[in-house]
Amino acid sequence: MNRRQFLAAAVLSGLASGCGSGSGSGSDPAAFRTELRVPPLLKPKVGEDGTRTFALTMRRGRSEILPGKPVETWGFNGPHLGPTIRAARGDKVRMTVTNRLDEPSTVHWHGMRLPAKMDGGPHQTIEPGGTWTPHWTIDQPAATSWYHPHPHGQTAKHVYRGLAGMFIIDDESSPGLPSRYGVDDFPLIFQDKNLAEDGSPTGDPLKGTFGILGDHMLVNGTYQAFVNVRTERVRFRMLNGSNARMYHLAFADRRTFHVVGNDAGLLAAPVEVNQVSLTPGERVEVVVTFTAGEQVLLRTLAGSDDIDEGDFDLLKVVAAPRLTASPPLPARLGGPAPIVVPSNATVRRFRLNGHDAINGKEMDMSRIDEVIPAGAVEIWEIENTVYAHNFHIHEVAFQVLDVDGEKPAAYASGHKDTVYVPPKSTVRLAVQFGRFTDPTMPYMYHCHILRHEDSGMMGQFVIVKPGTENQVSRTIAAHHE
């Protein structure tokens, strides 16, 4: 038995420090006996012109978050969460999104670069019984993105009830990473819930400073899950799909692993770490090496920033007695080029006030806050005057320049669309905007702690033809079909 196997065995036998398994009890690896649910890949219909049409239906259903206790949940094409959409750069895609709920909703393609009217923000409402059919051509690097509702004032409720799914973008310039879905390439959607005695999610997602910080940890909607791995190296696409919780992800034996991608694309080269942090909406791709026959717990460790309280075990990884050999991890990943900020770049400043305003203003569906020339690269400074926040910008890719003057961790240096803004700090971003123009349909920027977003910590911007910025109205109709 090597040192790693010994440490893993010690943890799994309860000899290591006791961490909550999601129910407040001590670490109990034996409790992780429900096989991880891997969302199915959604098969598209391919038209004569090559357009790939994916059908999604928002609906109510019943699922067992706790074994033997079926409860009402919401999902896409099923009772809870949604299928994984997978498409490639250059694909023409069309979505048919049908709302079978009894209240309006939307579906936002988080991380996707596309025209504003296809974005699925609060202006693209889908009424009960209605169908929305956005379409676009995918033109961005390989990345792990996701989809979720974005109705004005109701996002926290809709996501908490179960409406979320992954959207994987492939690129033909693959660097040779594990990519067999459900074999050596697994989606991991982390969410926390408060559960009633009957197993149903409970709590008010719009109450308190942050909304819900749950004590039951779900991965792909599975509580106390295990996953069997059969290859030496495994890629985990990790998504923080929680309403508010921040995860500090590490393995129980503190093994090192490699980060290969951020929100909006691969890194230039793998970065070795033993822990990564994710706030709501952020994604990270990692490659982990396993030894035949070992077992190890993936957990989140407590921090000191309000939204990261508590140690919790998330997932047990069980390696087969014999593992298929994997190719070595590539030394170079060929991620998107660094964002170069011109010397005359526009600097925009955003102050996060309390939990319900940016620059002293609550969200107004009819107000345009910023007008951006297409293709611009700007510096955005996000100042947080209070407790924990984060910041998401629709449509863009950005790189973190610094956090209170310090460079970001190497693993978080790639292209992103969501960033943590620690209490009483300022984060500077190099933001690269796209070239889709529409002076009357906005994109959003907001805190992705959903209680804050729903309470008004959100603004709107439009992208317009360069030189026309001063010709654009700062008011629009409050609702669009």
Protein Blocks (a to p, Z undefined) as FASTA:
>chain_A
ZZklmmmmmmmnopaccddehiopacdfklmmcccdddddddddddfkopacdddddddd
dddfbghiacddddehiabhcddddddehiacddddddfbfbdcddddehiacdfklnop
aklcccehiacdddddddddddddddddfbehilmmmmmnopacddddddfkbghiafbe
hiloccdddddddddfkopaedjfkgcjklpadfbdceehiahiadddfbfbdcdddddf
bfklccddddfklpacddfbdfkoccfbdcddfbdcddehiacdddddddehiacddddd
ddfeopagcjddfbdcdddfbdcddddddfbgoiacdddddfklccdddddehjlbgehi
acdfkbcfbdcdehiacddddddfbdcdddddehiacddfbgghiacdfklmmccfbdcd
dehiaddddddddfbdcfkbccddddfbfklmmnopacddddddehilmmpcfbdcfbdZ
Z
